[in-house]
Amino acid sequence: MTGRADWDVIVAGAGPGGSSIAALLAMAGKRVLVVERETFPRFHIGESLLPASGLIQSLLGIEPRPEDFFFKRGAQFIDESTGRVQTFDFAEALPGPQRFAWHVERARFDKLLRDRAEELGAVLRHRFEVEDVEADASGVRVRIRALDASAGGSDGASGSAPEAGSVHAPRGEPIVEHGRYFIDATGQDRFLARKHGSGRSLERFGRAAVFTHFAGLSPAAQAEIAPHNDIRVVIIPDGWLWGIPLTGNRLSVGMVKRTPGLRRSDLDAYLETSPLFGRLLSGAERLQTRMVSNFSFENEQASGLRYACVGDSACFIDPVFSSGVSLAILRAVEVSKRLLPALDEQREGDPLLMAAMENETKRAYETFASLVYRFYNTHFIDNMLFGAPEEGRFRAGVISVLAGDVFRDDNPFQDMLLRSRRHAIRTTPAAEAGPPPVATS
Ligand SMILES: Cc1cc2nc3c(=O)[nH]c(=O)nc-3n(C[C@H](O)[C@H](O)[C@H](O)COP(=O)(O)OP(=O)(O)OC[C@H]3O[C@@H](n4cnc5c(N)ncnc54)[C@H](O)[C@@H]3O)c2cc1C
């Protein structure tokens, strides 16, 4: 490989992880290429954000416009069979960062982050797929391929050409891009984990989800949801459901089960008998139903010679506590903090560049893994959710973890979760982990 590098960093994937790091690097003047398989806007699940995700808005100067961001006070856990309800208000967290969050339609949110990355100077290639990556002491070579004739800039067809390296490809013709560093932000596609065989399924968490949107909520439903707009997490014997209020009078509704064999009809059956959803969905129009499975996963080589994984391609721990987007963003920030000075000082070829960052982000992943493990496999729901103390530092600590404020070291609840972490994660080697994640619509 030659030392030619047309880009400082090549990013695969323009989801929240990829666009966040692309924007942060471009803001610091780096030459960044983002390669994204889809055109934007595109549907994506993962609509309930944690307060911790607000960091990226402040770093990138993004104003939360009401048409994109729907205020979220906190989370309500509900057991309709017993009538138990527990509400966690982010304002009651330990003193720290932002104490509220947002619900977002991901098509809009992801495009907004993508647009910001582009405004800051990143070059976007939509409808291109990253096919292969090679790294050595002198740089990375990334083979990309146009998926169809519309491949190009921001939304496909057009887009500014970079100064060097890329030209619009005729359909199907591979192009090799040369860079100094590669970021895998391919989400559940887990590009590098597949290439390296380093993926591990996380066991004993949720196995599959079925979900849909409802449009045209009634005034009564809107009145019940407002003014706090909490996410509703409804506990059922072998899983849970979410109700996430969105802008435009919509409700996102989904069901996750930890036992095998989830069917679309399981969601329908619960919605038909649920008093809560009966009220919220009365008269609303149901939109497309989708399913996804095998989503909880850890990449055991999430960084190495001239690469780092960001977002789900590094790790994803079950959707029950809405941590996915926030952890993707927090890891993007942490990776950028190490990568920027390394690029300036020509140290980006150090295979251990991200070692300290891995230790720090591991603490965040293990906190959520321990929490989720307890949720599905212990008496946590009775003892800690519905039985949480009504006030005091321990309750505030529970709320701080639920808020994604997991990089601190003064939280008694987080300490408790991490003390028993060796029991928390059980993984299956990739070879035995079964089929890759499945999404159907
Ligand atoms: C059922 C369910 C519910 C969820 N609910 C929530 C929630 O309420 N809140 C929350 O925070 N999170 C939630 N999540 C998690 C959330 O969806 C993810 O954590 C988040 O999208 C991760 O962002 P990302 O940038 O890593 O990946 P993504 O957002 O998936 O982006 C990856 C991008 O990479 C592109 N790509 C893939 N392969 C290639 C390739 N080879 N070349 C080029 N481009 C490629 C894809 O097209 C995609 O646009 C949920 C997940 C599931 C499964």
The ligand as an SDF file (V2000), in Angstrom:
LIG
                    3D

 53 58  0  0  0  0  0  0  0  0999 V2000
  -36.3130   -2.5620   18.4540 C   0  0  0  0  0  0  0  0  0  0  0  0
  -35.3150   -1.4600   18.7230 C   0  0  0  0  0  0  0  0  0  0  0  0
  -35.7290   -0.3010   19.3730 C   0  0  0  0  0  0  0  0  0  0  0  0
  -34.7960    0.7140   19.6490 C   0  0  0  0  0  0  0  0  0  0  0  0
  -35.2020    1.8240   20.3520 N   0  0  0  0  0  0  0  0  0  0  0  0
  -34.2790    2.7530   20.6910 C   0  0  0  0  0  0  0  0  0  0  0  0
  -34.6670    3.9280   21.4330 C   0  0  0  0  0  0  0  0  0  0  0  0
  -35.8410    4.1320   21.7720 O   0  0  0  0  0  0  0  0  0  0  0  0
  -33.6960    4.8380   21.7310 N   0  0  0  0  0  0  0  0  0  0  0  0
  -32.3900    4.6530   21.3530 C   0  0  0  0  0  0  0  0  0  0  0  0
  -31.5460    5.4980   21.6730 O   0  0  0  0  0  0  0  0  0  0  0  0
  -32.0140    3.5840   20.6260 N   0  0  0  0  0  0  0  0  0  0  0  0
  -32.9220    2.6370   20.2980 C   0  0  0  0  0  0  0  0  0  0  0  0
  -32.5320    1.5690   19.5460 N   0  0  0  0  0  0  0  0  0  0  0  0
  -31.1300    1.4890   19.1150 C   0  0  0  0  0  0  0  0  0  0  0  0
  -30.8110    2.4350   17.9640 C   0  0  0  0  0  0  0  0  0  0  0  0
  -31.6360    2.1690   16.8780 O   0  0  0  0  0  0  0  0  0  0  0  0
  -29.3410    2.2750   17.5860 C   0  0  0  0  0  0  0  0  0  0  0  0
  -28.5550    2.1520   18.7430 O   0  0  0  0  0  0  0  0  0  0  0  0
  -28.8030    3.4490   16.7530 C   0  0  0  0  0  0  0  0  0  0  0  0
  -29.5030    3.5870   15.5520 O   0  0  0  0  0  0  0  0  0  0  0  0
  -27.3120    3.2430   16.5050 C   0  0  0  0  0  0  0  0  0  0  0  0
  -26.8160    4.2330   15.6350 O   0  0  0  0  0  0  0  0  0  0  0  0
  -25.6280    3.8880   14.6250 P   0  0  0  0  0  0  0  0  0  0  0  0
  -25.2130    5.1830   14.0420 O   0  0  0  0  0  0  0  0  0  0  0  0
  -24.6320    3.0390   15.3000 O   0  0  0  0  0  0  0  0  0  0  0  0
  -26.2950    2.9320   13.5300 O   0  0  0  0  0  0  0  0  0  0  0  0
  -27.4780    3.2050   12.4940 P   0  0  0  0  0  0  0  0  0  0  0  0
  -28.3470    4.2830   12.9840 O   0  0  0  0  0  0  0  0  0  0  0  0
  -28.1040    1.8920   12.2150 O   0  0  0  0  0  0  0  0  0  0  0  0
  -26.7320    3.7120   11.1910 O   0  0  0  0  0  0  0  0  0  0  0  0
  -25.8980    2.8530   10.4540 C   0  0  0  0  0  0  0  0  0  0  0  0
  -25.8750    3.3140    9.0080 C   0  0  0  0  0  0  0  0  0  0  0  0
  -24.8840    2.5900    8.3130 O   0  0  0  0  0  0  0  0  0  0  0  0
  -25.3370    2.3210    7.0020 C   0  0  0  0  0  0  0  0  0  0  0  0
  -24.5790    1.1740    6.5000 N   0  0  0  0  0  0  0  0  0  0  0  0
  -24.6140   -0.1040    6.9580 C   0  0  0  0  0  0  0  0  0  0  0  0
  -23.7240   -0.8550    6.3070 N   0  0  0  0  0  0  0  0  0  0  0  0
  -23.1060   -0.0530    5.4100 C   0  0  0  0  0  0  0  0  0  0  0  0
  -22.0730   -0.2610    4.4640 C   0  0  0  0  0  0  0  0  0  0  0  0
  -21.4680   -1.4330    4.3050 N   0  0  0  0  0  0  0  0  0  0  0  0
  -21.6730    0.7940    3.7070 N   0  0  0  0  0  0  0  0  0  0  0  0
  -22.2580    2.0050    3.8500 C   0  0  0  0  0  0  0  0  0  0  0  0
  -23.2430    2.2610    4.7570 N   0  0  0  0  0  0  0  0  0  0  0  0
  -23.6490    1.2460    5.5320 C   0  0  0  0  0  0  0  0  0  0  0  0
  -26.8270    2.0510    7.1780 C   0  0  0  0  0  0  0  0  0  0  0  0
  -27.5390    2.2600    5.9920 O   0  0  0  0  0  0  0  0  0  0  0  0
  -27.1880    3.0560    8.2780 C   0  0  0  0  0  0  0  0  0  0  0  0
  -27.7050    4.2600    7.7720 O   0  0  0  0  0  0  0  0  0  0  0  0
  -33.4480    0.5590   19.2630 C   0  0  0  0  0  0  0  0  0  0  0  0
  -33.0420   -0.6030   18.5880 C   0  0  0  0  0  0  0  0  0  0  0  0
  -33.9550   -1.6160   18.3360 C   0  0  0  0  0  0  0  0  0  0  0  0
  -33.4810   -2.8660   17.6490 C   0  0  0  0  0  0  0  0  0  0  0  0
  1  2  1  0
  2  3  1  0
  2 52  2  0
  3  4  2  0
  4  5  1  0
  4 50  1  0
  5  6  2  0
  6  7  1  0
  6 13  1  0
  7  8  2  0
  7  9  1  0
  9 10  1  0
 10 11  2  0
 10 12  1  0
 12 13  2  0
 13 14  1  0
 14 15  1  0
 14 50  1  0
 15 16  1  0
 16 17  1  0
 16 18  1  0
 18 19  1  0
 18 20  1  0
 20 21  1  0
 20 22  1  0
 22 23  1  0
 23 24  1  0
 24 25  2  0
 24 26  1  0
 24 27  1  0
 27 28  1  0
 28 29  2  0
 28 30  1  0
 28 31  1  0
 31 32  1  0
 32 33  1  0
 33 34  1  0
 33 48  1  0
 34 35  1  0
 35 36  1  0
 35 46  1  0
 36 37  1  0
 36 45  1  0
 37 38  2  0
 38 39  1  0
 39 40  1  0
 39 45  2  0
 40 41  1  0
 40 42  2  0
 42 43  1  0
 43 44  2  0
 44 45  1  0
 46 47  1  0
 46 48  1  0
 48 49  1  0
 50 51  2  0
 51 52  1  0
 52 53  1  0
M  END
$$$$
